[in-house]
Amino acid sequence: MSDLIKVLSIDGGGIRGIVPGTILVEAEKAFGFKVWDYFDMIAGTSTGGILSCAYLCPGDNDPSKPKFTSEEVVGLYFERGDEIFDIPIFHKIRSVGGIADEKYPDDGIEDALHDYFGNVWLKDLLKPTVITSYDIKNRKGHFFYQHEAKKDAAYNFRIKDVSRATSAAPTYFECARIRNEKDDRFVLIDGGVFVNNPALAAYAEVREQFDKATAKDMKILSLGTGFSKKKYYYSQAKDWGMAQWVQPVIDIMMAGSVDVNDFYIDQIFDAAGHPNHYLRLNAKMPADVDADMDCATPENMAALKRFGQQIFKENKKDLKEWFGV
């Protein structure tokens, strides 16, 4: 499968980006490749979009190589996670605990993204991308493509703004207001509202960019951020109003899009007679992991790292076959 178009897809999930990031660190160690060099395209939603930018961000001294190692990419969460998901007392009071305003001020995430990515442009990333967001003004999905940004300034954005837009999760962060290189303005939110698992979007873009390639011409590694599907009971939900439904609806919507996209793309590769070209890794979170996308305590981040290592260990054989080593 060495001549196949190789695609990496990473789900959204906030601080749970530690999970796919850790899987990739372990895979690099075990199989002797580098994420930025091995894959021909990387797709990401929300935290997966931030990871995509980090893996492909060019170095300051040598723009032909990445700025960060895979360990340093995961380090973003450990070094800045507590700042990103920090609620100053004044903001907590003013927002009424996230009811009257977004839960977190945007200073923490914007400072972290600027410190990591500076003013690098999307067109300068090392490989093609599919990074998702949603345009709330024009009511349509918005995709950030490195390969299109190289050709047209209308598609080119600072990657700190790309990362901010793809991760602007409703109720958690204020929507992102960003501009492209032509100074056109966009108001965007987290791509997870319609495609939290971007594997199907990546498949479609590969077909577009690589002369109508099909499942036999590509292989996709799709990484989730773990799941813990909370049950909602009739006795609870029957009397909920707008305020009570907000978080459950977001949870159900994002989890549902993950499952649906996985099902469809699995069917595509199976129907093409190449089911082994598609590998999806995701797992139920163990009891010691808090599933909340904003639980950035040192204890929970350490548990997420162990969870990623566990997923790698349990799927090492399948990964070895997929990588062809």
HELIX and SHEET records of a PDB file:
HELIX    1   1 GLY A   14  GLY A   17  5                                   4    
HELIX    2   2 ILE A   18  PHE A   31  1                                  14    
HELIX    3   3 VAL A   35  TYR A   38  1                                   4    
HELIX    4   4 THR A   47  LEU A   56  1                                  10    
HELIX    5   5 SER A   70  ILE A   84  1                                  15    
HELIX    6   6 ILE A   89  ARG A   94  1                                   6    
HELIX    7   7 ASP A  107  PHE A  117  1                                  11    
HELIX    8   8 LEU A  122  ASP A  124  5                                   3    
HELIX    9   9 GLN A  146  ALA A  149  1                                   4    
HELIX   10  10 ALA A  153  TYR A  155  5                                   3    
HELIX   11  11 ILE A  159  THR A  166  1                                   8    
HELIX   12  12 GLY A  192  VAL A  195  1                                   4    
HELIX   13  13 ALA A  199  GLN A  209  1                                  11    
HELIX   14  14 ALA A  215  ASP A  217  5                                   3    
HELIX   15  15 TYR A  234  ALA A  237  1                                   4    
HELIX   16  16 MET A  242  ALA A  271  1                                  30    
HELIX   17  17 PRO A  275  HIS A  277  5                                   3    
HELIX   18  18 PRO A  298  GLU A  314  1                                  17    
HELIX   19  19 LYS A  316  PHE A  323  1                                   8    
SHEET    1   A 6 LYS A 140  PHE A 144  0                                        
SHEET    2   A 6 THR A 129  ASP A 135 -1                                        
SHEET    3   A 6 MET A  41  THR A  45  1                                        
SHEET    4   A 6 ILE A   5  ILE A  10  1                                        
SHEET    5   A 6 MET A 218  LEU A 223  1                                        
SHEET    6   A 6 TYR A 278  LEU A 281  1                                        
SHEET    1   B 4 LYS A 140  PHE A 144  0                                        
SHEET    2   B 4 THR A 129  ASP A 135 -1                                        
SHEET    3   B 4 ARG A 185  ASP A 190 -1                                        
SHEET    4   B 4 ALA A 176  ARG A 179 -1                                        
END                                                                             
